């Protein structure tokens, strides 16, 4: 059965998206982080436009895009083929039967076969939610306005991929 994303910590995205599950049919995939602790896969992506009004500080900064990370836990059967960061992708989640609470994740681009496939726990964590103004050619290197107070103190832009604290801890 195909499902929409309903994260375990939905209170992180609820101020922007309400309690409805997130639609991941057309999102911009910025990075894929593999971490053997767990093991986990963290996807950094531009989320769909929120249906609710943007926070005042975001509106004042002329934010036009929301970005966040999805962290999939207890990952198995990972396959990653050639991929270019920044592509618009579709993320398909299929809940697997049985008592293990597992989800099959398939990420594809342009109707082609999935280039990223794995099985993970149905418990998905969302974090590092930020708003920013898209730069030239879709760049996300400019200032980010983070929802979390801690993230806002630590970061003004998206950190380099080597910043393990940002990419491994939500």
N, C-alpha and C positions, 0 to 999 in steps of 0.2 A: 504494500500500500504506500503510495507516494504521499508525503506529508510536507507541510510548510514548517519552517523553523520556529520552534517555541522554546527559547533557551531556559535553562534552569534558573538563571538569575535575571528574569525578564524585567525586574524593577530597574535595571540599568538602562534599558531602551524604552520602557513604558512612558517616561515623560515626553518622548518624541513621537512614538508610534502607537501609544495606547497598549492595550493588552492583546491585540490581534497578532497572530503569528506573522513573522516577516516573510515577504515574498522575495525569493531569490532567483527569479526567472531571468533578470537582466541586471547584473551587478558588475562593477569593474574590479577585477582581481588584481591587487597591487603586489602582494607577496605571499609566498608559501613558506612557512617555517616548520622544519621538522625537528623534533626534540625527542631524544631517546628516553628522557625521564618520563615515565608514564606508560607507554610512549604517547606522544601527542602530535597533532598537526594543527597549526594556527594559521588561519587565512586572514590576511588584512585586505579589506575590500571597501569600496564605496557603496554604501547602502542605498536602497531606493529613497526617493524624496519623501520626507515624513509628511503625513496627512495633517498633523497638528501644527499650529504656528511655531516658528523657530523661537528659541529663547531670545530675549531682548538684546543681550550682548552679541549674539550671533547675527541678528538682524542689523544691528549697528555696524558690524564688521563686514556686512555684505556677503555673508556666508551663502554659498550656493550648493554645497555638497556635504553630506554626512559620511564619516568614515568610522569603521570599527574593526574589531578582530573577533573572529569566531574560533574557539578552541575546542577541538574534538579530542576526547580522552580515550584511553585504552584502544589505540589504533592497531589494526591488523590488516594484512593483505594489501599493503600500500603499493600502488603503481603510479608512477609519474613519467609521462612522455614529454616530448618537446613542448615548451610553453613560453610565451612572451608576456612579461608583466604589463599590466595596463589594459588587457583585452576585456571586452564585455563578455561575460560568461553566464551560463545558466548552471545553478547548483541544484541537483536533484537529490532529494533525501527519500530513501525507501526504508520504512521500518520493517525489520526482519521478524518473523514469528519466533515464538519460543520464549523461554524465561530469562534469557541473557540480556534483554533490553539493548539490542544492537540496531544500528542504522547503517545502511549502505549509502555512501556518498559518491556521487558521480558529477564531475565538473567538466563541462563541455563548452565549446565556442563555435558559434555560427552553424549549428545543426550537425556538426561533425561528431564522430565518436568521442567519448570522454577521454581527456588527456590526464586527468587525475581521478583515481579511484581508490577507495579504501573503505573499511568497515570500522566503525567506532561506537562508543557508548551513545545512547540516546540523550545522555546528559551533556548538553553543549553549553559552553560558557561564553558570554559576550563581554567584551571589555575595551578599554581605551577608546571610547566614543569621543569623536571630535568633529568640529565643523570647520570648513575652510573654503576659500575661494579657489576654484580650479585655475591653474596657470596655463601658459601657452602649451599647446599640444597635449592637454589633459594632465599636466604636471601637478603633483601634490606636495611640492617642496617648499611652498610658502608657509606663512604662519597658520598654525592650527589652534583652535579654541577648544580645549578639552573639557568635558563635562565633570570629570572627577577632579576634586580639589587637589589631590596628590599629583595627578598627571599634569594639571595646570601649573603647579609649582615646579615640577621637574622638567617639563618640556614645553617649548614654544613651536617646535616643528616635529615631524616624525623622525625619531632617532635612526641612526645608521643600523643596518641589519645585525651588526655585531653587538648591539646593546641588548644583552640577554634578559635583563630585568624587564624591558618593554615587551619583548616578543615571547617570553616564556612564562610570565606571571600576569594573570589577569585578575 
